[in-house]
């Protein structure tokens, strides 16, 4: 069912041009279909803000629930922003205060860049705690991505992430660990998910605290887990929202950092991502770069356009299925007036009725 262009957000126009169904507000008002109102807390840095916005809105808009999706992007004051990005946020984003007043059915929280030794020193720490504390009482379900997962686990449950020996970066095969969970309905039992992180919350940490691991990889770690009530907070460490070329963009950025002297080592390939053809191209470029730096000769631009045709997306369908299931459960459990998080008669500690199964 469609997204609704209830605000002049450029991402909605971009998605419509790419074939996504997006209703105008006038069209939406002529339809007798229930609405779902979804907050989108975007804490990503400037370079990734709009791409992340589009990736998550695309997943929401791919749901087959019979509903109209009103998505409300907002951010946190105090994050480092360029004048251009600040102007974009001021023009197209709403505020947390307005969302508190109007109410939400669900909330998505993105990751963020960190610059301090501990998360509680970051500028998003206090505002994020205020938002998640409000959402825990007033929103049916919250879906957290990557760094947001780590921050909220630490803030609410004192579960602290741990540094990895090396960056977990690439595409990893995962398996479902709870095949009968409603969030995993009609998904493959084995599927790929991209990861890109330097820190980890382990399965042992989560399950010792009463959380349920839903999707796990021996190589990639926990992708998806849920709060003890099985639904109120959904935690992701992987990135089902990523585009086919998202990891390529990250790799290109790291190569340019090496060229500019911002990192000492040439970046390794993201795990399980480059096809043999793509690997050949990037390895040939590495030879050119290292020779150019040694001899002081000009270095040609990174051959992104040559690499891109040799990349595959092996995670999007499962990501869509999980988002569809999540939004379907929000639809079932939320009162139409959104004044009460769950319908009468539903145990707030077991909204999905899984305890006796």
C-alpha positions as a Python dict, from the first residue, in 0.01 Angstrom:
ca = {
    (1, 'X'): (0, 0, 0),
    (2, 'X'): (118, 349, -76),
    (3, 'X'): (313, 614, 98),
    (4, 'X'): (130, 946, 120),
    (5, 'X'): (299, 1270, 11),
    (6, 'X'): (155, 1470, 301),
    (7, 'X'): (459, 1700, 298),
    (8, 'X'): (682, 1831, 15),
    (9, 'X'): (964, 1587, 95),
    (10, 'X'): (1191, 1544, -212),
    (11, 'X'): (1247, 1177, -128),
    (12, 'X'): (880, 1106, -192),
    (13, 'X'): (912, 1256, -541),
    (14, 'X'): (1228, 1049, -605),
    (15, 'X'): (1055, 728, -501),
    (16, 'X'): (756, 805, -722),
    (17, 'X'): (986, 865, -1020),
    (18, 'X'): (1143, 524, -955),
    (19, 'X'): (807, 349, -973),
    (20, 'X'): (704, 344, -606),
    (21, 'X'): (335, 415, -547),
    (22, 'X'): (301, 750, -371),
    (23, 'X'): (-40, 912, -325),
    (24, 'X'): (-94, 1284, -316),
    (25, 'X'): (-272, 1408, -5),
    (26, 'X'): (-580, 1480, -217),
    (27, 'X'): (-585, 1122, -348),
    (28, 'X'): (-540, 982, 0),
    (29, 'X'): (-832, 1182, 136),
    (30, 'X'): (-1062, 1031, -128),
    (31, 'X'): (-981, 677, -12),
    (32, 'X'): (-1151, 508, 280),
    (33, 'X'): (-838, 327, 404),
    (34, 'X'): (-687, 330, 749),
    (35, 'X'): (-376, 539, 805),
    (36, 'X'): (-56, 443, 985),
    (37, 'X'): (160, 729, 1112),
    (38, 'X'): (529, 643, 1139),
    (39, 'X'): (803, 858, 1287),
    (40, 'X'): (1147, 841, 1126),
    (41, 'X'): (1427, 965, 1351),
    (42, 'X'): (1719, 1025, 1115),
    (43, 'X'): (2047, 1074, 1302),
    (44, 'X'): (2275, 994, 1008),
    (45, 'X'): (2554, 1236, 912),
    (46, 'X'): (2504, 1481, 629),
    (47, 'X'): (2657, 1262, 357),
    (48, 'X'): (2415, 976, 429),
    (49, 'X'): (2108, 1163, 558),
    (50, 'X'): (1901, 1169, 239),
    (51, 'X'): (2013, 828, 111),
    (52, 'X'): (1914, 668, 442),
    (53, 'X'): (1584, 853, 436),
    (54, 'X'): (1507, 713, 92),
    (55, 'X'): (1616, 359, 181),
    (56, 'X'): (1388, 332, 484),
    (57, 'X'): (1091, 503, 319),
    (58, 'X'): (1123, 260, 29),
    (59, 'X'): (1097, -33, 271),
    (60, 'X'): (790, 117, 437),
    (61, 'X'): (628, 186, 101),
    (62, 'X'): (691, -171, -15),
    (63, 'X'): (457, -310, 251),
    (64, 'X'): (143, -485, 124),
    (65, 'X'): (-68, -384, 425),
    (66, 'X'): (-400, -220, 336),
    (67, 'X'): (-309, 115, 482),
    (68, 'X'): (-179, 458, 390),
    (69, 'X'): (164, 535, 534),
    (70, 'X'): (228, 884, 664),
    (71, 'X'): (600, 908, 746),
    (72, 'X'): (734, 1196, 958),
    (73, 'X'): (1112, 1249, 936),
    (74, 'X'): (1272, 1433, 1227),
    (75, 'X'): (1618, 1464, 1376),
    (76, 'X'): (1795, 1564, 1697),
    (77, 'X'): (1926, 1915, 1763),
    (78, 'X'): (2295, 1940, 1837),
    (79, 'X'): (2425, 1697, 1576),
    (80, 'X'): (2699, 1848, 1356),
    (81, 'X'): (2531, 1976, 1039),
    (82, 'X'): (2637, 2182, 740),
    (83, 'X'): (2428, 2492, 665),
    (84, 'X'): (2278, 2312, 362),
    (85, 'X'): (2170, 2006, 560),
    (86, 'X'): (2037, 2218, 844),
    (87, 'X'): (1829, 2414, 592),
    (88, 'X'): (1697, 2085, 445),
    (89, 'X'): (1596, 1959, 790),
    (90, 'X'): (1437, 2291, 882),
    (91, 'X'): (1233, 2288, 562),
    (92, 'X'): (1124, 1925, 529),
    (93, 'X'): (1148, 1765, 873),
    (94, 'X'): (906, 1793, 1163),
    (95, 'X'): (994, 1817, 1534),
    (96, 'X'): (974, 1568, 1817),
    (97, 'X'): (754, 1811, 2008),
    (98, 'X'): (501, 1811, 1725),
    (99, 'X'): (501, 1432, 1709),
    (100, 'X'): (446, 1409, 2083),
    (101, 'X'): (140, 1625, 2037),
    (102, 'X'): (1, 1441, 1732),
    (103, 'X'): (98, 1083, 1824),
    (104, 'X'): (254, 799, 1625),
    (105, 'X'): (177, 435, 1554),
    (106, 'X'): (539, 328, 1504),
    (107, 'X'): (888, 473, 1510),
    (108, 'X'): (1206, 395, 1313),
    (109, 'X'): (1541, 514, 1452),
    (110, 'X'): (1852, 517, 1232),
    (111, 'X'): (2214, 487, 1330),
    (112, 'X'): (2454, 777, 1368),
    (113, 'X'): (2824, 858, 1350),
    (114, 'X'): (3012, 866, 1678),
    (115, 'X'): (3313, 1077, 1770),
    (116, 'X'): (3353, 1015, 2145),
    (117, 'X'): (3493, 723, 2348),
    (118, 'X'): (3153, 628, 2493),
    (119, 'X'): (2798, 664, 2363),
    (120, 'X'): (2681, 864, 2663),
    (121, 'X'): (2919, 1141, 2557),
    (122, 'X'): (2756, 1182, 2216),
    (123, 'X'): (2529, 1482, 2149),
    (124, 'X'): (2239, 1251, 2063),
    (125, 'X'): (2252, 1065, 2397),
    (126, 'X'): (2016, 1273, 2613),
    (127, 'X'): (1765, 1359, 2336),
    (128, 'X'): (1754, 996, 2224),
    (129, 'X'): (1676, 880, 2577),
    (130, 'X'): (1391, 1131, 2597),
    (131, 'X'): (1251, 1007, 2265),
    (132, 'X'): (1275, 634, 2346),
    (133, 'X'): (1125, 684, 2693),
    (134, 'X'): (827, 863, 2537),
    (135, 'X'): (796, 606, 2259),
    (136, 'X'): (799, 317, 2508),
    (137, 'X'): (475, 452, 2653),
    (138, 'X'): (304, 600, 2348),
    (139, 'X'): (412, 406, 2036),
    (140, 'X'): (312, 51, 1949),
    (141, 'X'): (656, -56, 1827),
    (142, 'X'): (1002, 94, 1772),
    (143, 'X'): (1248, -39, 1513),
    (144, 'X'): (1613, 50, 1581),
    (145, 'X'): (1898, 33, 1331),
    (146, 'X'): (2265, -37, 1405),
    (147, 'X'): (2404, 239, 1631),
    (148, 'X'): (2055, 318, 1759),
    (149, 'X'): (2032, -46, 1871),
    (150, 'X'): (2355, -13, 2068),
    (151, 'X'): (2258, 321, 2224),
    (152, 'X'): (1910, 211, 2330),
    (153, 'X'): (2028, -123, 2470),
    (154, 'X'): (2279, 66, 2681),
    (155, 'X'): (2034, 337, 2789),
    (156, 'X'): (1743, 108, 2878),
    (157, 'X'): (1916, -214, 2982),
    (158, 'X'): (2282, -130, 3058),
    (159, 'X'): (2394, -368, 2781),
    (160, 'X'): (2717, -222, 2645),
    (161, 'X'): (2849, -293, 2299),
    (162, 'X'): (3200, -434, 2265),
    (163, 'X'): (3469, -342, 2009),
    (164, 'X'): (3527, -600, 1737),
    (165, 'X'): (3882, -715, 1654),
    (166, 'X'): (3826, -570, 1308),
    (167, 'X'): (3539, -395, 1136),
    (168, 'X'): (3248, -625, 1047),
    (169, 'X'): (3195, -511, 693),
    (170, 'X'): (3030, -702, 412),
    (171, 'X'): (2738, -932, 331),
    (172, 'X'): (2681, -1231, 558),
    (173, 'X'): (2452, -1533, 544),
    (174, 'X'): (2205, -1552, 835),
    (175, 'X'): (1958, -1808, 962),
    (176, 'X'): (1625, -1764, 1137),
    (177, 'X'): (1635, -1890, 1494),
    (178, 'X'): (1261, -1858, 1573),
    (179, 'X'): (1077, -1987, 1266),
    (180, 'X'): (728, -1932, 1414),
    (181, 'X'): (776, -1569, 1512),
    (182, 'X'): (521, -1339, 1339),
    (183, 'X'): (793, -1094, 1238),
    (184, 'X'): (949, -1367, 1023),
    (185, 'X'): (637, -1488, 843),
    (186, 'X'): (702, -1579, 477),
    (187, 'X'): (1074, -1507, 495),
    (188, 'X'): (1347, -1743, 383),
    (189, 'X'): (1504, -1946, 662),
    (190, 'X'): (1848, -1847, 531),
    (191, 'X'): (1926, -1511, 373),
    (192, 'X'): (2192, -1241, 337),
    (193, 'X'): (2221, -914, 529),
    (194, 'X'): (2486, -640, 494),
    (195, 'X'): (2673, -524, 806),
    (196, 'X'): (2900, -227, 858),
    (197, 'X'): (3016, -168, 1217),
    (198, 'X'): (3314, -167, 1449),
    (199, 'X'): (3125, -278, 1761),
    (200, 'X'): (2893, -561, 1853),
    (201, 'X'): (2627, -670, 2098),
    (202, 'X'): (2646, -1047, 2113),
    (203, 'X'): (2375, -1309, 2121),
    (204, 'X'): (2493, -1414, 2467),
    (205, 'X'): (2457, -1058, 2600),
    (206, 'X'): (2106, -1024, 2460),
    (207, 'X'): (1973, -1359, 2569),
    (208, 'X'): (2120, -1325, 2919),
    (209, 'X'): (1909, -1008, 2952),
    (210, 'X'): (1588, -1181, 2836),
    (211, 'X'): (1589, -1073, 2472),
    (212, 'X'): (1504, -1310, 2188),
    (213, 'X'): (1740, -1349, 1894),
    (214, 'X'): (1541, -1390, 1572),
    (215, 'X'): (1810, -1381, 1300),
    (216, 'X'): (2172, -1484, 1356),
    (217, 'X'): (2491, -1546, 1159),
    (218, 'X'): (2801, -1732, 1278),
    (219, 'X'): (3011, -1487, 1077),
    (220, 'X'): (2804, -1169, 1104),
    (221, 'X'): (2656, -1204, 1454),
    (222, 'X'): (2307, -1102, 1558),
    (223, 'X'): (2110, -925, 1289),
    (224, 'X'): (1768, -906, 1455),
    (225, 'X'): (1645, -939, 1813),
    (226, 'X'): (1334, -831, 2003),
    (227, 'X'): (1257, -705, 2351),
    (228, 'X'): (1129, -958, 2608),
    (229, 'X'): (767, -882, 2509),
    (230, 'X'): (865, -994, 2154),
    (231, 'X'): (759, -677, 1972),
    (232, 'X'): (769, -340, 2147),
    (233, 'X'): (1129, -277, 2040),
    (234, 'X'): (1289, -448, 1740),
    (235, 'X'): (1668, -431, 1729),
    (236, 'X'): (1871, -456, 1406),
    (237, 'X'): (2250, -467, 1381),
    (238, 'X'): (2253, -532, 1007),
    (239, 'X'): (2134, -306, 726),
    (240, 'X'): (1843, -451, 525),
    (241, 'X'): (1776, -99, 396),
    (242, 'X'): (2109, -78, 207),
    (243, 'X'): (2113, -25, -167),
    (244, 'X'): (2307, -261, -392),
    (245, 'X'): (2589, -3, -407),
    (246, 'X'): (2591, 117, -44),
    (247, 'X'): (2893, -93, 51),
    (248, 'X'): (3065, 13, -271),
    (249, 'X'): (3020, 377, -170),
    (250, 'X'): (3172, 300, 171),
    (251, 'X'): (3463, 118, 9),
    (252, 'X'): (3523, 410, -230),
    (253, 'X'): (3523, 651, 66),
    (254, 'X'): (3786, 442, 246),
    (255, 'X'): (4002, 418, -67),
    (256, 'X'): (3992, 798, -100),
    (257, 'X'): (4084, 830, 268),
    (258, 'X'): (4391, 616, 197),
    (259, 'X'): (4482, 829, -105),
    (260, 'X'): (4447, 1145, 104),
    (261, 'X'): (4661, 1007, 384),
    (262, 'X'): (4372, 973, 630),
    (263, 'X'): (4429, 600, 684),
    (264, 'X'): (4753, 403, 680),
    (265, 'X'): (4638, 79, 520),
    (266, 'X'): (4463, 19, 192),
    (267, 'X'): (4106, -91, 276),
    (268, 'X'): (4026, -462, 243),
    (269, 'X'): (3732, -584, 35),
    (270, 'X'): (3398, -591, 217),
    (271, 'X'): (3341, -959, 300),
    (272, 'X'): (3138, -1166, 51),
    (273, 'X'): (3039, -860, -153),
    (274, 'X'): (3251, -821, -466),
    (275, 'X'): (3194, -1071, -745),
    (276, 'X'): (3512, -1210, -910),
    (277, 'X'): (3474, -949, -1188),
    (278, 'X'): (3431, -664, -941),
    (279, 'X'): (3723, -788, -731),
    (280, 'X'): (3948, -787, -1037),
    (281, 'X'): (3862, -424, -1111),
    (282, 'X'): (3917, -301, -754),
    (283, 'X'): (4244, -493, -723),
    (284, 'X'): (4374, -343, -1048),
    (285, 'X'): (4281, 2, -918),
    (286, 'X'): (4471, -68, -593),
    (287, 'X'): (4786, -137, -796),
    (288, 'X'): (4738, 191, -986),
    (289, 'X'): (4683, 387, -662),
    (290, 'X'): (4986, 245, -485),
    (291, 'X'): (5206, 301, -790),
    (292, 'X'): (5078, 657, -825),
    (293, 'X'): (5152, 739, -462),
    (294, 'X'): (5498, 583, -485),
    (295, 'X'): (5592, 756, -811),
    (296, 'X'): (5400, 1080, -759),
    (297, 'X'): (5195, 1031, -1077),
    (298, 'X'): (4828, 1129, -1117),
    (299, 'X'): (4573, 880, -983),
    (300, 'X'): (4259, 832, -1196),
    (301, 'X'): (3914, 846, -1032),
    (302, 'X'): (3779, 540, -858),
    (303, 'X'): (3616, 318, -1128),
    (304, 'X'): (3273, 304, -963),
    (305, 'X'): (3076, 283, -1289),
    (306, 'X'): (3280, -21, -1402),
    (307, 'X'): (3230, -206, -1074),
    (308, 'X'): (2859, -141, -1021),
    (309, 'X'): (2724, -377, -1295),
    (310, 'X'): (2903, -668, -1126),
    (311, 'X'): (2732, -626, -787),
    (312, 'X'): (2422, -805, -660),
    (313, 'X'): (2156, -729, -402),
    (314, 'X'): (2078, -1053, -214),
    (315, 'X'): (1893, -907, 84),
    (316, 'X'): (1617, -671, -33),
    (317, 'X'): (1327, -920, -63),
    (318, 'X'): (1376, -1050, 291),
    (319, 'X'): (1411, -696, 424),
    (320, 'X'): (1081, -607, 260),
    (321, 'X'): (913, -915, 407),
    (322, 'X'): (1028, -833, 759),
    (323, 'X'): (917, -469, 730),
    (324, 'X'): (584, -586, 592),
    (325, 'X'): (537, -818, 890),
    (326, 'X'): (639, -545, 1135),
    (327, 'X'): (396, -293, 989),
    (328, 'X'): (124, -557, 974),
    (329, 'X'): (159, -623, 1346),
    (330, 'X'): (156, -251, 1418),
    (331, 'X'): (-165, -230, 1212),
    (332, 'X'): (-328, -514, 1406),
    (333, 'X'): (-227, -403, 1754),
    (334, 'X'): (-275, -27, 1737),
    (335, 'X'): (-603, 142, 1815),
    (336, 'X'): (-736, 354, 1531),
    (337, 'X'): (-730, 668, 1747),
    (338, 'X'): (-371, 591, 1860),
    (339, 'X'): (-453, 704, 2213),
    (340, 'X'): (-370, 361, 2359),
    (341, 'X'): (-69, 162, 2235),
    (342, 'X'): (-254, -172, 2218),
    (343, 'X'): (-613, -280, 2172),
    (344, 'X'): (-814, -371, 2483),
    (345, 'X'): (-770, -729, 2594),
    (346, 'X'): (-412, -758, 2468),
    (347, 'X'): (-149, -826, 2735),
    (348, 'X'): (105, -541, 2701),
    (349, 'X'): (376, -781, 2819),
    (350, 'X'): (284, -1034, 2550),
    (351, 'X'): (116, -844, 2265),
    (352, 'X'): (170, -1124, 2015),
    (353, 'X'): (38, -1396, 2244),
    (354, 'X'): (356, -1604, 2224),
    (355, 'X'): (412, -1685, 2591),
    (356, 'X'): (195, -1996, 2593),
    (357, 'X'): (319, -2135, 2261),
}
